[in-house]
């Protein structure tokens, strides 16, 4: 399949696949990501596909939706486990506090690694925004960029960080909400 054929398939099926995905996934951004990932896999594995591309894509979206809900269940189980550990900390603060501190250090180190792996300009903009509390306009003026570029770079950084720390997000949210 050449790129033009792929583009025709994309423009023809993407709206239907997105609508299909939204039947299962409430989050519009997550639904877009799922559909996009399925198209990427179609492009990568096109030579191995033995059914119609349409059948492949609908089945792929369906399977990704199931995987998404399984990961949510895993996150919920993890959050419940964390909640129980925090309750234990309330009952026996001297026993579990080092574990909590260790967990927070691990998350901090993972976040630091994520930041170090970001492209330089993206990292600089993200640090100016989140750690120096600069407004997007200030960053744009300082770096001689458009505000839209700054917004796009922050969005890109957050997307990468969210993806890298997805297994830790329930715990992170729990710590920041309840502590």
Buried (B, 14 or more C-beta within 10 A) or exposed (E): EEEEEBEEBBEEBBEBBBEBBBEBBEEEEBBBBBBBEBBEBBEEEBEEBEEEBEEBBBEBBBEBBEEBEEEEEEBEEBBEEBBEBBEEBEEEEEEBEEEBEEBBEEBEEBBEEBBEEBEEBBBBBBBBBBEEEBEBEBBBEEBEBEBEBBBBBBEBBEEBBEEBBEEBBBBBEBBEEEE
